[in-house]
Amino acid sequence: MLLVWAPKRALSHITIRQRLWAVEENLRNRFDPFFFFNSAQPIFSELTGSATAESAWINLSDGGHFDNLGIYELVRRHCRLIIVTDAGCDPKHQFQDLANTIRKCWTDLGVHIFFPDLDRVALKKETKRYCKAHGSWGVIEYPDRKRGKRERFGLILYLKCSLSKEEMSNYVDLRQYASVNKRFPHRTTADQFFDENQFEAYRHLGYCIAERYLHEIEPLFDEQTCRLDKRLVYDKAEKIAARQPPGDKADASHDTGDSGALRVETTSIMVLSETSD
């Protein structure tokens, strides 16, 4: 516990943590003659680990400290379609951020997430840079006993910032940049100074990945209302769920509270969702 707390304390001392202190709404318009002295209290609370959501000052921290993909909160809201892009530094395609979120969703919420084709996004050998696919469809199985069997399902599309041989053969700018910069597209956030070539390389790669999967997303929406067609979502989700190993399906008995209610509290380039009614 001390080893975990010590780095946080050090970061608080030099104030380089990704967070913002916000005053509680009811106290925002009040005049405080001792504001200068009281402003030190939130920092002291952070150093001692005594800050709470009921405090006058609330520490708004970067969600990446908990869920770097932003999936957790969307799952907690029972979203029926989640599209998430993973642009984290993962040169070996080990899916650490995705695995971390899946564990939290199952442990805290009792929600099972399954990807049958994630191997196509993985690298077969650590020395390789290219994968067969940039993304994979998965199924979300909510432990909601109030809904029917089909209504318990949701869809998730996971897109990985990655390279395939198609980009290398079709786009000269991406091929040239990737050949010169061996860490592309997995540079760490320590690099905060993008030049124009670097920015355009990431933008172009992201555009290519999104365009490739757009034709798979569009059929899920009604052409007239532009709303998500839940029937099509359930059909697609059922087909994916049927591919789960027999012993790997979610158990409805893994509940998180009373009568299927979910509890708890939570960046990627893009997160889109369509919630259930």
N, C-alpha and C positions, 0 to 999 in steps of 0.2 A: 504493500500500500504506500509506503514511504517513497519507493522508487517511482511510482506513478505520480505522486503529489509533488515531489521535488521539482521536476521539469516545469510543471504548471506554475509553481511559485516563482521560479526563475523567469519564465516568460512574462508573468505579471509584473515583476520588478522592472523589466526593460520595456514593457508595454508594446510588444510586437505581436501579440496574439490577434487573430482575426475576429474581433468582436466590437460591439458598440454598446455603451451604457445609455439606457433610455429611462427617463423619469416616468413613474406611474401616472396615468392620465389624470386622476383626481388631484394630484399635487402639482400638475404642470403650470397652472396659472397662479399659484400661491407665491407670495413674496417671502423669501427666506433671508433674514438679515445675517444668518450665520452660514450662508451657502458655501463660502470658501472652506470653512472648517468641516461642514457636513459632507462636502464632496469627497473627502478622503475616506469616509465610511464605506462606500461601495468597494473601493479597492482593498481596504482592510478585510472586508467580508469575503472577497475572492481569495485573498491570501490564506485565510483561515478555513475556507470551504464552507462558510456559514450563509452564503447568499441563497435566497429562495425566491420563488415566483411571487410571493406576497410582499416582498421588500419594496421600499419606496423607489429604489433604483433597480432596474432589471438588466441583466447582462445578456444581450442578444449576440449569440455566438454563431459562427459559421456552421451550417448544418453538416458540412463535410467531416466534422469531428465525430459525428454519430453515424450518418448515412451519406456517403459521398455521391450517391446516384439520385437521391431524392425519391426513392421508391416507397420507403416505409410509410410516410404520411399519406400517400395516395392509396396504398393498400388498406391503411386504417380507415379510410373513407369509403371503402368498398368500390373503388373505381372498376368499371367493366373493361376499359381499354387503357393501357398504359404504354406509351412509347418513350423509351429512355435511351440516351446515348451515353456511352462510357468513353470519356476522353482523358481518363487518368493515365498516369505513367505506368505502363504494364508491358514492357518490351517482350516478356516471355509468354504473354497471354495466359496468366495464371488465374485471372478473374477474381482477384482478392476482394475488390469492392462489391462485386455482385454476390459472392459467397457470403460476405459479412452481412449484407442486407437480407439475404434469404434466411440465414440463421436467426436474425432478429425477428423477422416476420413470423417464423414458426414458433420461436421460443416465447415471444411476447403476445402475439396475436392469434396463434394457432392456425395461421394461413400457410398453405403448402404451395410452393412455386416450383414448376418442373419445366426443364428445357430438354427436349429429346434430341435436338440437332446442334447442340453447342460445340460438339467436336469439330464441326466444319469451320468454326471461328477460331479454334485453337490451332497452335503451331505444332506440327508433327515432330519437329526437331527444334531444339533450342537455338540452333545455328541459323534457322530459316527466318525470314522476315515476312513471308507471304502466307496468307490463309486462303482457304477455299471460298469463304463467305464472310461478309462483314456483319451479319446479324443472324438472329435466331428467334423464332416464335416460341413462346412458352405459355403455359396455362397457369392461372391462379385459382386455387380451390379454397373458397371461403367456408369456414365452419359455421354457417348460418342455418340453424334448424328451421327457421321460420319460412325459408324459401324452398322451392322445389329442387329436385336434383339438378336440373339444367341450370336454374338460376343461381346456383352456388358457384358457377364458373365465371372466370374473367380471362382476358387475353393480355399478354405483355409481349411487346416487341423490343428486343435488346439489340442495340446497334453499337458496334465496337469501332472506335477510331483505329483503323488498321489498313494494311496494304495488301493488295492482291496483284497477281500478274497482269490482270486486265488494265489496271491503271498504268502500270509500267509500259505496256505496249501501246496504249491509246493516247496517253497524254505526255507530251514531251516535257512540259514544265514540272510535273510531278516526278517523272523519271530522273530528270537532272537534279532536282533538289534532294531526292531520296538517295541518289548515288553519292552526293557530296556530303550530306548530313546523315550519318549512319543511325543516329538516334531518332530520326523522324519516323513515325509521328508520336513518339513517346518521350518527349522532353519534359522534365520536371517543372513544377511551378516556380522553382528558384530562378528560372529565366523569365524575367519580367520585361525584357526589352526586345520586342519583336521588330525586326526590320520588315520592309515591304515584301520581300521575297518569302520570308518565313510566314508572314500573315496570310499571303495569297496561297501558299502551299496548303496550309491547314484549311482555309476557306474552300478551296477547290476540292480537296479530298472530302470534306464534309458534305459539299454539294453533291458529289458523285454518289456517296453512300446513301444519302436521303433520297435522291432521285431513283436509285435502283429499287428501293422498297416502296416507293410511292404507289406503284400499281397494285401492290398487295394490300395497301391500307384503304385506298379509295373504295373498293367494292363493299367494305363494311359499313358505308354510310349511304343513307337514302338519297337518291339523286334529286328528289323534289324538295325535301325538307332539310337536307344536309345534316341530318341528325344520325347518330349511331343506331344502326339496325341491330337491336339486341338479339334477335332471332339468328342472324348470321354470326354474331359473336359466339352464341351458345353452340351453334353447329360446329364452328371451327375449333372451339375450345374442347368440345367433346371428342373430336377426332384426335386432338393432341393428348388429352387425358387418357384415351384408350391405349396409348403407347407406353404408359407407365409400367414399370415392373410390378408384378402382383403384390409384393410386400412393401411397395413404396408409396401407396396411395394414402391421402390424408385421412385421419381418423376423426370423425365428427365429435368423438368424446373428448378430444383435446380442446376443452373449452377454456375461456379466459375470464369467465364471470357468470352472470346470470342470463339464461335463455339466449345464448348466442351473441350477447352484446360484446363489443370489443372495447378494450381499454388501452391507455397509454398516451404518450406524447411523441419533432425532428428534426460539386454542382456539376452539374453536367451541362452540356451545351443546350440541350432542349429536353423538356419533359412535357408531354401532352397527355391529357386524360379526359375521359367521358365518364361521369359518375352515374350511378343508378338512381332511379327515382326514389 
